[in-house]
Amino acid sequence: MQGKITLNERGGITIPARMREALGLKANDELVIEDTEQGLLIRPAFSVPIELYTEKRIAEFAADEQAIGKLLPQEGNEPG
């Protein structure tokens, strides 16, 4: 699919509605633009949310791991 876009005085572009709809793009979606050998490439940017762990949350993980460890077969005691 091809379309024509115009660069405005502030550097903004408008992607034609039919292309936005076909690609599932919505207002405020982030895009990445790259300079390639074939020209400019514009593609969706994908973000992955991250969680910053507090000391309390890290302690919860450690406790969970200890509890799970008690349920797992111990080395040398595996059924077989």
N, C-alpha and C positions, 0 to 999 in steps of 0.2 A: 504494500500500500504506500502510495506517495502522496504528498500534499505540499502546498506552498505556505511558508510562514514569512512574516515580516518582523524585522528587528525594530523595536521602537527606540525613541531617543534615550530612554533609561536602560536599554539593553534587554528589555523583556521581549519574550516571544509569545505568540498565541498558537497553540496546537489546535488544528481544526477539530470541530466538535465530533465529526464521524470517527476520527482517529482516537480521540480521548475515549469515546464510548467503546470502540472496538478493543482498546487496550485496558479498559477499566480504570482510567485515570480520573481523579477527582481534584477539586480545588484544594490547594495546599499540599498535594502530594509532592514529595521531594524527588528530583531527578538528578542524575549524574550526567555531565557532558564531558566527552573525551575527544581529544584530537587523535585521529587514527590516520593510517596511510590512505584510506579511502575517503577521508573527510571527517566531519564531526559526527559523533555517535552520541545520541541522547537515549538514556535508558532509565528505568525506575531505580531509585535507591532503596535498598532494603536495610532496615535498622532492626537490631535485635536488642530488646530491653535487657539490662543487666541489673542485678541486685547487689548492693553493697552490704556485706554482712557485718553486723555488730558483734561484739565479743559474746553477748548473750546468745545470738543466733548460732554462732560457731560452737558454743557449748551444747546447744540443742542437737546439732549435727553429730557431735562426738558421742553424746548419750545415745542417740539413735543407732549409731554404728556399734556401740557396745551391746545394746539390746539385740540387734540383728546377729551379731557375732555369737551370742549365746544360743541362737536357734540353728546356726549352721553346723554341719558335721565337722568335728575336729580332725585335723590331719592324722591319718593312721587309723581312724575309727570310722571310715566311710564304709557303707554297706557294699558288699560285693561278692 
